[in-house]
Amino acid sequence: MIRIALSFDNGPEPDVSAAVLDILSARSIRATFFVLGAKIATNEGSALVVRAARDGHVVGNHSYTHEIPLGDDPRTDAVEREIVATERVLEAMFPGAPRLFRPFGGGGKIGPHLLSSSAARYLTSERYTCVLWNDVPRDWEDPSGWAERALASCVEGAHVSLVLHDLPNACLARLPFFLDAARERGASFVTEQPASCLPIVEGVATTDLAAITKVG
């Protein structure tokens, strides 16, 4: 069995996200969209995220601006500006939905730069699930070659948390090829994330958060 938890980060983008949704719909594939608050606060962005949810996709919080990883953000109100501000917009659209947060990794890196101590406390106290990743084929750097790298993860027994981006000049051109080729290899697309990529589940830490939290 090969399971791929497909996600799209940093959107929505009017010229890209609608096409991604069309491609997924044609194949009855559900994914998770980790959205930016600044983008869903616009009319076009809010319409796209509402469509994603209506199509059965999961929607999560990926900060408001995506400018500085929270562990490196010097602002004392960074949690309020980045996580809380985005969640306010999402909750207005989807009252009562589970709270998901994906931190900004800065090129897909995992380390203590992901969260500040205050961010970790907020996520646990407010019962968030924090979603990391284990496969970042860097579609934003290589819109042509990312699909082959992603297919290399399609090995028997794998449960992949795959990060793509619904941004211009990223995954879109090769997305149909990848989805079809992965299925030909026996992959199933799921919204369930690998347990190893969930350091916090509904407010409960499942591992030592020191590995992804900068103290200070």
N, C-alpha and C positions, 0 to 999 in steps of 0.2 A: 504494500500500500504506500502510495505517495500522497501526502496532503500538502496543499499550498494555501496558506492564509494570505491572500493578495490584498495589498493596501496601496493607496494612492495618497501621497503627502503634498502639502503646500498649496493646494487649490482652495476653492474651485477657480478655474479660468474659463471665461465664456467661450473662447475659441477652441478649447481642448476638452473640458470636462463633459460637455454634451456628447461629443463623439465617443469618449471613453464609455459613457453610460450606454450609448447605442450598441457599441461592440459587446459589452457585457450582457446586455439584454438579449441580443441575438443568440447568445450561447447559454443563456440561463445561468450565468455565473454571478455570484454575489461576492462583494468585496467590502473593505472598510476604507472610508475616506476620512483621513485626518486633516481637518480644515483649519485655515487661519481665520481668526476673528475679524481682521481688517477686511478680508475678502467676502465673508458671509454677511457683513454689515451693509453691503451694497444690494441694490434690488436684483441685479443679475446673479450675484453670488448666492443670495438667499434662495432664489428660485431654483438654482442648480442643486443646492444641498437638500431642499425640500423634495426635488425630484429623486435624488439619490435615495433618500429614506423611503419614498413612496415605492421605488423599485425594489425595495427589500435589502438595500445596503445598510451597513452599520456606519454611523457617523461619530467621529471622535474629535477631541480638542488637540490642536497642535500649536498652541500659543496664539497670541494676537498678531505679532509682527514677524516672528521667526528671524530675529536679528542677532540675538546673543543667547547662547546656551545659558540656562538659568543658573548653573553653577558658576559661571563667569560674569554674571550680570551684577554690576555694583549697586544698582538701585535698590533702596530699602523697600520700595513698593513694587518690585518686579513681579511678585506672585499676583498681586491685585491687577497689575497692568496686563499681564500676559495670560495667566490661566483664568482668573476670575472674570475678567472682561469678556473673554471668549465664551466662557460657560454661560454668562448672562444671555448672550445672543442665542446660543444653542437651546437653553432652557425655555426661552420665549417661543421657540419653534417647536420643541419636542418636550413638553412638560413631563417630568417623571422618568425620562429615559436614563438608562445607566450612564454613569460618568466615566468616560475613557479619556486618558491623557497620554499622548506620545511626546516625550521631550525632544528638543532640537539637538541633534547630535553633531552637526557641523561636518558634513561629509560622511555620515554613517558611523562615526566613531562612538564607542561605548566606553565610558569612564566617569570619574567624579565630576566632570564638567556638566553632566546632564542635569543635575538637580542641585539646588542650594538646600541648606538645612531647613529653611523656612518652607521651601517648596515641598520637601519630603513630609514635613509635619502637616502641611495643608492637605496633601493628597491622602494621607492616612486619616486625618480627622474628618474629611469630607467624603470618605468612602469611595474614592476613585479607584479604578483599575489602571495601572501604569503599563503601557504596552511598548516593549522594545522590539528588537528585530534580530534576525540571524542571517539575512541575505540582502545585500544592497548592491545590485549589479551596475549602479552608477549610470543610469539612463540619461541623466542630465548632462553628463560629460560625453557620452557615446551613444547617441540615439540609434545608431545602426548596429553596434556590436553587443549591446546589453543583453539581447534576447538569448544569444548563445551562452553567455555566462550564467544567466538565470536557469537555462535548461540543464546546465551541469549539476545543479542542485537536485534535479529530478532523479533521485536514486531510491531504490527500494527501502522502505522504512523511514524515509525522511518526512519530517513535519517542518515546513519552511514558513517563516514569517518574512515574506518578500516585500520589499519597499520599492515602489515605483512612484512616479510623479506625474500628476495631470497638469503639466506645465508645457509651454511652447518648447519645441525642440528637445523633447525628452522621450517618453515611452511610446507615444501614440502610433508612429509609423510602423513599428514592429509588433505592436500589441496583438493583432489578430494572429500573426504567425506564431508568437510565443504561446498563446492560449491553446491553439489547435495542436501545436507540436507537443506541448506538455500533456495534453489529454491523450495523444497517440502513444505516449510513453506510460500511460496508466495513471496519471495524476488526477486527483480530485481537488476541486477548489472549495475551500471551506472558510467560514468566518471564525471558527475556533482557533485561537492563537496557541502556539506551543507554550507549555507551562514554564519552560526555561526562559521565555521572553516576557514573563509577567512577574516582576519583582514585587508588585503590590496588587492584590486582588480584593476589590470592594473594601479598601481601607486597611487590609491586613498585609503586612510585609511577609513575603514568602521566602526571603533570603536576606542576607546582611546588606542593608542599603548603603553601607559605607563605600561599596564599590562604585556606586553611581551618584554619590552625594559629596559635594565639597563642603567641608566644615569651615565655618567662619561667617 
